[in-house]
Amino acid sequence: MPNVLNLAPECHLINDSEIPVVTSPYDLTPDEVLLSQEHYESEVRSYPRRLPIAIKSGRGAIIEDTKGQVYLDCLACAGALPLGYNHSEINQVLINQINTGVPYQTLDLTTPSKDAFIKAVMQFLPANFAKTARIQFCGPSGADAVEASIKLAKLYTKRNTMMSFHGAYHGMTNGALALTGNLGSKSRRTGLMSDVHFMPFPYDYRCKFGLGGEEGAKQSIRYIESVLCDDESGITKPAAIIVEPIQGEGGVIPAPKKWLQELRRITTEHGILLIFDEVQCGIARSGDHFAFEESGIEPDILILSKAIGGGMPMSVILYNEKFDCWNAGEHTGTFRGNQLAMASGAKTLEIIQRDNLAQNAAERGEQLREALRQIQTDFPQIGDVRGRGLMNGIEIVKPGEFNSLGQAEADPQLAIKIQRAALELGLIIEKGGRQGAVLRFLPPLIISEVQINFVAETMAKAIAIAVDAK
């Protein structure tokens, strides 16, 4: 790969632009671009507060800021850039698409690009699911696809109740936020969608039942089933249960295979639709094309966004044709016909399959987790290492301190310091989970073995710096 970045003298790239080499901590003092953003942009901005950089250019998993400092990016636009920055084939597809003269947006009028995208999605799906699948184009964001799935489930079942899970994240619109577990994002809101009930997710490290492992997951299923079977539970039968097969914002928590199988059994027996939100964990990030595939089951509705557009705004839902009970125009959106996203999305799915990027996600993810486990032996501040594929996290805790439930006390302040130290050493990571104490790794699927080694080495340094500074 040619080095297309104009690099500052204090850092450079080796091995065909694979990793930054940082000789001294980066200067993160806001420059004019960042100061301008702070002056003009709303207080709602979030990422610049934790990652005070202004991006100048990017290639693969590498970005350069406006100061010429180079970073390895393990955020990848929250997973929306599966092939990283400026993949040459995606760039060319977008140029070709523009040159065809097809409009950028076409509502839900069809085009050859749209037809090609639909066929690419169907080919990417598990064959049995694809046989009877219908695709619905939603607005540009995953939240709009979540809203569409809520409406469809309620229309089909003629019920109003919804079930979600502790730790869930489904978006920031009215219905999606109502289904989201995080209380901070809801603390100043009123009038969210009513009749939503939250069930315990199988969170091994912080099990609701104090059991963890397989026994904790069994108790979660038992609780859900007991609620549905109890005519005194106070909860009417839901239209649907929505779940992330791997929780993302909730702290990178993979649902056990057996737990998902049991959830499928329960929903089938009770005539409840099962919705899988794979906005973040789908499109090869889990090491499979879709995270639900490991369990050998199928959802009734599958929600996709982020990576499905190949870096361009796109969201869709897919469901069995028997659930297609819409009247024409019951869920619409001006930007559901994004032709650039369809072109880049189709090419992205092709590249993922051609280059075996699901397998790369599985292998590089295991490499990262093993390296993080090794680091954990030196730092008891890492309470847990977990993940699947290239969706991984470490939970930062206060060694020897426990909360009233006997669980390790989270250390969100140390997590902030580690994230900052990593950034100063040329590594971008995200933060989330309970109390914001989980450091998250969502690199592009093209990340290499050399780059994963850089991530691990940098994390070891960053943790040491942050711990020593306490």
C-alpha positions in Angstrom: 0.0 0.0 0.0 1.6 3.4 -0.9 2.1 5.8 1.9 -0.5 8.5 1.0 -0.2 10.3 4.4 1.8 13.5 4.8 3.5 12.6 8.1 4.9 14.8 10.9 8.6 14.4 11.5 8.1 12.9 15.0 6.3 9.8 13.6 6.3 7.6 10.6 4.9 4.3 9.3 6.6 1.1 8.5 5.6 -2.2 6.8 3.6 -0.5 4.0 1.8 2.0 6.3 0.8 -0.7 8.8 1.5 0.9 12.2 2.4 4.2 13.7 5.8 4.5 15.3 5.5 7.1 18.1 8.8 8.4 19.6 7.2 10.7 22.1 3.6 11.2 23.4 1.4 13.1 21.0 0.4 16.7 21.6 -3.4 16.6 22.1 -3.7 20.4 22.7 -6.7 21.5 20.6 -5.6 23.2 17.3 -7.6 25.8 15.4 -9.9 23.1 13.8 -10.9 21.7 17.1 -11.3 25.1 18.7 -13.6 26.0 15.8 -15.7 22.9 16.4 -16.0 23.7 20.1 -17.1 27.2 19.3 -19.7 26.4 16.7 -21.0 22.9 17.4 -23.7 21.9 19.9 -22.8 20.7 23.4 -24.3 17.3 22.3 -21.0 16.4 20.6 -19.4 13.5 22.4 -16.4 11.8 20.6 -14.3 14.9 20.5 -14.4 15.2 24.3 -12.7 11.8 24.6 -10.8 11.8 21.4 -9.6 15.4 20.8 -8.3 15.0 17.3 -9.3 16.5 13.9 -9.0 13.9 11.1 -7.1 15.0 8.0 -6.9 11.8 6.1 -7.0 8.0 6.4 -6.0 4.8 4.8 -6.9 1.3 5.9 -6.8 1.3 9.7 -4.6 4.3 9.9 -5.6 8.0 10.2 -3.6 11.2 10.3 -4.8 14.2 12.2 -4.4 17.9 11.3 -1.2 18.1 13.3 0.4 15.2 11.2 0.1 12.7 14.0 -0.7 9.2 13.0 -3.0 6.7 14.8 -4.2 3.1 14.5 -7.9 3.3 14.7 -9.8 0.6 16.7 -13.1 2.5 16.5 -13.7 2.6 12.7 -16.6 5.0 13.0 -18.3 2.7 15.7 -17.9 -0.2 13.3 -19.4 1.5 10.2 -16.1 1.2 8.2 -15.6 -2.5 7.9 -12.9 -2.1 5.3 -11.3 0.9 7.0 -10.6 4.3 5.4 -10.5 4.9 1.7 -10.4 1.3 0.5 -9.3 1.7 -3.2 -12.0 -0.6 -4.5 -14.8 1.2 -2.6 -13.5 4.6 -3.8 -13.5 3.4 -7.4 -17.1 1.9 -7.0 -18.3 5.3 -5.7 -16.6 7.1 -8.6 -18.1 4.7 -11.1 -21.6 5.0 -9.5 -21.4 8.8 -9.8 -20.3 8.5 -13.4 -23.3 6.3 -14.3 -25.6 9.4 -13.9 -27.9 7.6 -11.5 -29.3 10.0 -8.9 -27.8 9.9 -5.5 -31.2 9.3 -3.9 -34.3 7.6 -5.5 -36.8 7.2 -2.6 -37.9 3.6 -3.1 -37.8 3.6 -6.9 -35.6 0.9 -8.1 -32.3 1.0 -10.1 -29.8 -1.6 -11.3 -27.6 -0.6 -8.3 -30.4 -1.3 -5.9 -31.1 -4.6 -7.6 -27.5 -5.6 -7.4 -27.3 -4.6 -3.7 -30.4 -6.6 -2.8 -29.0 -9.7 -4.5 -25.7 -9.2 -2.7 -27.4 -9.1 0.7 -29.5 -12.2 -0.1 -26.3 -14.1 -1.1 -24.6 -12.9 2.1 -27.4 -14.2 4.3 -27.6 -17.8 5.6 -29.2 -19.7 2.7 -32.3 -20.9 4.6 -33.1 -17.4 5.9 -32.6 -15.9 2.5 -35.2 -18.3 0.9 -38.1 -16.5 2.4 -36.6 -13.1 3.3 -37.9 -9.7 2.4 -35.8 -6.6 2.6 -37.1 -3.2 3.7 -35.1 -0.1 3.2 -35.2 2.4 6.1 -33.7 5.8 6.8 -30.0 6.3 7.0 -29.5 5.3 10.6 -29.8 2.0 12.5 -32.3 3.7 14.9 -34.8 4.1 12.0 -34.5 0.4 11.2 -35.2 -0.3 14.9 -38.3 1.9 14.7 -39.5 0.0 11.6 -39.0 -3.4 13.3 -41.0 -2.2 16.4 -43.9 -1.0 14.2 -43.8 -4.2 12.1 -43.9 -6.5 15.1 -46.8 -4.6 16.6 -48.7 -4.6 13.3 -48.2 -8.3 12.8 -49.0 -9.5 16.4 -51.6 -6.8 17.2 -49.9 -6.4 20.6 -48.2 -3.3 22.1 -45.7 -4.6 24.7 -42.0 -4.9 23.9 -39.2 -6.7 25.8 -35.5 -5.7 25.8 -32.5 -6.4 28.0 -30.4 -4.8 30.6 -27.4 -3.3 28.9 -29.1 -3.0 25.5 -28.4 -0.2 23.1 -30.8 0.3 20.1 -30.5 4.0 19.2 -31.6 7.5 20.2 -35.0 7.9 18.6 -38.2 7.6 20.6 -38.8 3.9 20.4 -35.2 2.9 20.1 -34.2 4.8 23.2 -37.1 3.3 25.1 -35.6 -0.1 24.3 -32.1 1.0 25.4 -30.9 0.1 28.9 -28.6 3.1 29.6 -30.4 5.3 32.1 -28.1 8.3 31.5 -29.3 8.8 28.0 -32.9 8.7 29.3 -32.6 10.7 32.5 -33.9 14.0 31.1 -36.4 12.5 28.7 -40.1 12.1 29.1 -42.8 10.6 26.8 -40.7 7.7 25.5 -42.5 4.7 24.1 -44.5 3.0 26.8 -45.0 -0.6 27.8 -41.3 -1.7 27.5 -39.9 -4.3 29.9 -36.3 -5.2 30.5 -35.0 -8.7 31.2 -31.6 -9.8 32.5 -28.9 -10.4 29.9 -26.4 -13.2 30.6 -23.5 -11.0 31.7 -21.0 -13.5 33.1 -18.8 -11.0 34.9 -21.7 -9.2 36.6 -24.4 -11.9 36.7 -27.7 -10.6 38.0 -28.2 -13.9 39.9 -24.7 -14.1 41.4 -23.9 -17.3 39.5 -22.2 -16.4 36.2 -21.3 -18.9 33.4 -23.8 -21.4 32.2 -25.8 -21.4 35.4 -26.3 -17.7 35.3 -27.5 -17.9 31.7 -29.9 -20.6 32.6 -31.4 -18.5 35.4 -31.9 -15.6 32.9 -33.9 -17.8 30.6 -35.8 -19.2 33.6 -36.7 -15.7 34.7 -37.9 -14.7 31.2 -39.9 -17.8 30.8 -41.5 -17.5 34.2 -42.6 -13.9 33.5 -44.2 -15.0 30.2 -46.0 -18.0 31.9 -47.2 -16.1 35.0 -50.6 -14.6 34.8 -49.7 -12.4 37.8 -46.4 -11.1 36.3 -48.0 -7.7 35.4 -46.5 -8.0 31.9 -48.7 -8.7 29.0 -47.5 -10.9 26.2 -45.1 -8.8 24.1 -45.2 -8.3 20.4 -41.4 -8.9 20.2 -38.3 -9.4 22.1 -35.3 -7.5 20.7 -31.7 -8.5 21.5 -28.2 -7.9 20.4 -26.4 -11.2 19.9 -23.3 -9.3 21.1 -24.1 -6.3 23.2 -21.9 -3.4 22.1 -22.5 -0.1 24.0 -23.5 -2.2 27.0 -19.9 -3.4 27.4 -19.1 -6.0 24.7 -21.0 -8.9 26.1 -21.6 -11.9 23.7 -24.8 -13.9 24.4 -24.0 -17.6 24.9 -25.1 -19.9 22.1 -27.3 -22.0 24.3 -29.0 -18.9 25.7 -29.9 -17.6 22.2 -31.3 -21.1 21.3 -33.5 -21.1 24.4 -34.7 -17.5 23.7 -35.7 -18.7 20.2 -37.5 -21.7 21.7 -39.4 -19.4 24.2 -40.4 -16.8 21.6 -41.6 -19.5 19.2 -43.7 -21.3 21.8 -45.3 -18.0 22.9 -45.9 -16.6 19.4 -43.5 -13.7 20.1 -41.3 -12.2 17.3 -37.6 -12.4 17.9 -35.7 -9.4 16.7 -31.9 -9.5 16.3 -30.2 -6.1 16.3 -27.0 -6.7 14.4 -26.3 -3.0 13.6 -22.9 -3.3 15.2 -22.1 -7.0 15.5 -23.2 -8.0 12.0 -21.5 -8.1 8.6 -18.6 -10.4 9.6 -17.5 -8.6 12.7 -18.3 -11.6 14.9 -16.2 -14.0 12.8 -19.4 -15.2 11.0 -21.4 -13.2 8.5 -23.9 -12.6 11.3 -23.4 -13.1 15.0 -26.6 -15.2 15.3 -25.2 -17.9 13.0 -23.1 -19.5 15.7 -26.2 -20.5 17.6 -27.8 -22.2 14.5 -31.1 -20.3 14.9 -32.8 -17.6 12.8 -34.5 -14.3 13.9 -37.9 -13.2 12.8 -36.5 -9.8 12.0 -32.9 -8.9 11.4 -31.8 -5.2 11.8 -28.7 -4.0 9.9 -27.0 -0.7 9.5 -23.4 0.6 9.9 -21.2 -1.8 7.9 -24.1 -2.8 5.5 -23.6 0.5 3.6 -19.8 0.0 3.3 -19.2 3.3 5.0 -22.1 5.1 3.5 -25.4 5.8 5.4 -27.8 2.8 5.1 -30.1 0.7 7.2 -32.4 -2.2 6.4 -34.5 -4.8 8.1 -34.9 -8.4 6.8 -37.7 -10.7 7.8 -39.7 -13.7 6.7 -42.2 -12.9 4.0 -45.0 -14.1 6.2 -44.5 -11.0 8.4 -44.8 -8.6 5.5 -48.1 -7.1 6.6 -47.4 -3.4 5.8 -49.8 -1.3 3.8 -48.1 0.8 1.2 -46.3 3.8 2.7 -46.8 2.9 6.3 -43.1 3.3 7.0 -41.3 5.7 4.6 -38.2 7.9 4.5 -36.7 10.3 2.0 -33.2 8.8 2.2 -34.0 5.1 2.0 -32.9 5.1 -1.7 -29.2 6.0 -1.1 -27.6 4.8 -4.4 -24.0 5.4 -3.3 -24.6 3.3 -0.2 -26.1 0.5 -2.3 -23.0 0.5 -4.6 -20.5 0.6 -1.8 -22.5 -1.9 0.3 -22.7 -4.5 -2.5 -18.9 -4.1 -3.1 -18.1 -4.4 0.6 -20.1 -7.7 0.9 -18.2 -9.0 -2.2 -14.8 -8.0 -0.7 -15.6 -9.5 2.7 -16.4 -12.8 1.1 -13.6 -12.8 -1.5 -10.9 -11.9 1.1 -12.2 -14.1 3.9 -12.5 -11.2 6.2 -14.9 -13.1 8.6 -12.1 -15.5 9.1 -9.6 -12.7 9.6 -12.0 -11.2 12.2 -12.1 -14.5 14.0 -8.3 -15.0 14.0 -7.3 -11.4 14.7 -9.9 -11.2 17.5 -8.6 -14.3 19.2 -5.0 -12.9 18.8 -6.1 -9.7 20.5 -8.0 -11.4 23.4 -5.0 -13.7 24.1 -2.7 -10.7 24.2 -5.1 -8.8 26.5 -5.3 -11.9 28.8 -1.5 -11.8 29.0 -1.6 -8.1 29.9 -4.2 -8.9 32.5 -1.7 -11.1 34.4 0.3 -8.0 35.1 -2.5 -5.6 35.8 -5.3 -6.7 38.2 -7.1 -3.5 37.1 -8.3 -5.5 34.1 -11.2 -7.3 35.6 -12.4 -9.1 32.5 -11.4 -9.7 28.9 -14.2 -10.7 26.6 -15.5 -10.5 23.0 -16.0 -12.4 19.8 -14.4 -11.8 16.5 -13.3 -8.1 16.2 -15.7 -6.9 18.8 -13.7 -7.0 22.1 -13.5 -5.2 25.4 -11.7 -5.1 28.8 -13.5 -4.1 32.0 -11.4 -1.8 34.2 -11.9 -2.3 38.0 -10.5 -1.3 41.3 -8.5 -4.3 42.6 -9.7 -5.6 45.9 -12.7 -3.4 46.0 -16.3 -4.7 45.7 -19.8 -3.2 45.5 -22.7 -4.2 47.7 -23.4 -7.2 45.4 -19.9 -8.6 45.9 -18.9 -7.6 42.4 -15.6 -5.9 41.5 -15.9 -2.1 41.8 -15.7 -0.5 38.3 -13.1 2.2 37.8 -14.4 4.6 35.1 -11.8 7.2 35.9 -8.9 4.8 35.3 -10.6 3.8 32.0 -10.6 7.4 30.9 -6.9 7.8 31.7 -6.1 4.6 29.8 -8.0 5.7 26.8 -6.2 9.1 26.9 -2.8 7.5 27.3 -3.5 5.1 24.4 -4.4 8.1 22.2 -1.2 9.9 23.1 0.6 6.7 22.0 -1.1 6.5 18.6 -4.0 4.2 19.4 -7.8 5.1 19.2 -10.1 3.0 21.3 -13.6 3.5 22.6 -15.2 3.4 26.0 -18.6 2.1 27.2 -20.3 -0.4 29.4 -21.4 -0.1 33.0 -20.2 3.3 34.4 -18.1 3.7 31.2 -15.5 1.4 32.6 -15.2 -0.9 29.6 -12.5 -0.2 26.9 -13.7 -1.3 23.5 -11.9 -2.4 20.4 -13.8 -2.2 17.0 -11.1 -2.1 14.4 -11.8 -2.6 10.7 -12.0 -6.2 9.5 -8.9 -5.7 7.4 -6.7 -5.3 10.5 -3.4 -7.3 10.3 -1.5 -9.4 12.7 1.2 -6.7 12.9 -1.4 -4.1 13.8 -3.0 -6.3 16.5 0.5 -6.7 18.0 0.8 -2.9 18.0 -2.6 -2.6 19.8 -1.5 -5.0 22.5 1.9 -3.4 23.0 0.3 0.1 23.1 -2.4 -1.0 25.6 0.3 -2.5 27.9 2.1 0.8 27.9 -1.1 2.9 28.3 -2.3 0.9 31.2 1.1 1.2 32.9 1.2 5.0 32.4 -2.4 5.4 33.7 -1.9 3.2 36.7 1.4 4.9 37.7 -0.3 8.3 37.4 -3.1 7.4 39.9 
